[in-house]
Amino acid sequence: MEQRISLITLAVRDLARATAFYERLGWRRALKGAEGVTFFQWGGLGLSLYPVEDQARDANLPAEAMTPPAGVVLAYNVRREEEVDAVMAEAEAAGAEILRPAGKAFWGGRYGFFRDPEGHCWEVAWNPGFPLDEAGKLTIPE
């Protein structure tokens, strides 16, 4: 198996609400004609929003197994330290719950956490040791 993730799917209780939240963040939908699912393109990675009941059925799991897992955090890294506060403010204005306001990190960067309206946890971080290229691709040093 090659080392990569191609698509991240977030199981959501309210597809319209979840879609509207990410669109308020300025994200543009892909494959707009798809019914019952929303897609966003992130460079070489995709994000899909998919109803909990449908995801549970597809995975052969009970619906309660598809609620946002407490141990999974999606990260949005930024190029400059001051962008952390700006992105956190955008998320809050779009309807996110701020879990940890932006602040200095013990590892030398700046970060904060929010939860989207469906309960998925996001970290917004500036990490001087993990630079982003012009396209937003993260580089983790060897």
N, C-alpha and C positions, 0 to 999 in steps of 0.2 A: 504494500500500500504506500503510495506517495504521501509525503508529509505536507498536507494542506487541508484547509477547510474551504468549501466552495459556496455553501449557502447556510446561513443561520436562520432558523425558523423560530419565531416567538409565538407560542400558543396564546391566543387572546380571547377574552369573553365577549368583547364588543369590537368587532372588526372596524366599524365606521369610526368609533371613538379613537381607537389605536391609530388608524390611518390618518385621521385628522391631526393627532398629536405630532406625528413625524412630519407631516406636511407643514405644520406651523413652525417646525424647526428649519424649514426651508428645503427639506428633502423632496426630490422629484420622483414620482412613481415611474416604474417601468412596466411594460406589458399591461397597459391600462385596460385592455379588453378582458382580462382574466376575471372570472366570476368567483366570489367566495374566498378570495385570497388577494393580498396586496404584495407587490414586489418593489424593492428599491435596489438599484445597482450601486455598489461601492467599489469602483475600480474593478478589480478581478474577483470581488466577493459580492454575494447577494444577500439581502435580508428579505425574508418573507414574514408576513403577518397572516396567521391561519387560525380559524376558530378552534377553540379548545376541543369541542366535541368531535370535529373532523380529524384533528391531529391524534386524539386518543383512539379513535376508530382505526386510523391508518397504522398506528403503532401497536394496536391490539392491547391497549392499556385502559384502565378506568379513567374517566375524565379528571378526577381529582389528582391523578398522577401527572397531569399536564399543567398544574398551576406553577407559577414562576418558582423555580428552585432557589432556595436561600443560598446555596453555595456557588451559583453561577453569576458572574459579574461581567457585563460587557464594558469594554474600555474605549474611550474616545480620547486619543492623545492629540495634543495641539503643538504647534511649532514654537510658540512664545509663551512665557509665564503669564502675561496679562490676559491671554486668551482663555485661561481657565475660568476666571471670573465672568467674562463675557458669555461663554457657552453656558455656564451655570445659570446666569440671568435669563438667557434665551430659553433654556429648558423650563425654568420656573414660570416664565411668561406663557409658555405653551401648555402649561398644566401639570408639570412635574412636581413631585414632592421632594424638597431638599432634605436629604438624610444627613449630610455633613457639608456645611458650607466650605467654600474654597479656602484653603490655608496651606501653610508651609508643610512639607513632608519631611520626615526624619531622614529620608534617603536623598535629600537635596533638591527636590522638585516642589511642585505645587499641585494640589489635587482637591477634589470634592466629589461627593456622591449624590445622585438623585435617583428617584424611582419614577418610572413612567406611569401613566394612568392605569395600566394593566398590572403593575407590580414588579416589572422587570428592573433590576438594579443596574445602574450605569455609573462608571467612574469617569470623570473628566480629569486628565492629567497632563502636566508638562513635566517631562523627564529629560533633563539635559543629557543623560546617558543613552537615551533611545531616540536618536534623531529621526525626523520625518523628511523624506525627499520632497521634491516639487509636487509630485502626484499624491502625496500623503502616505506613502509606503513607509512603514515602521522598520527600522533596522535595530535588531537586538545584537549587541556585540558578542563576539565568540568567547 
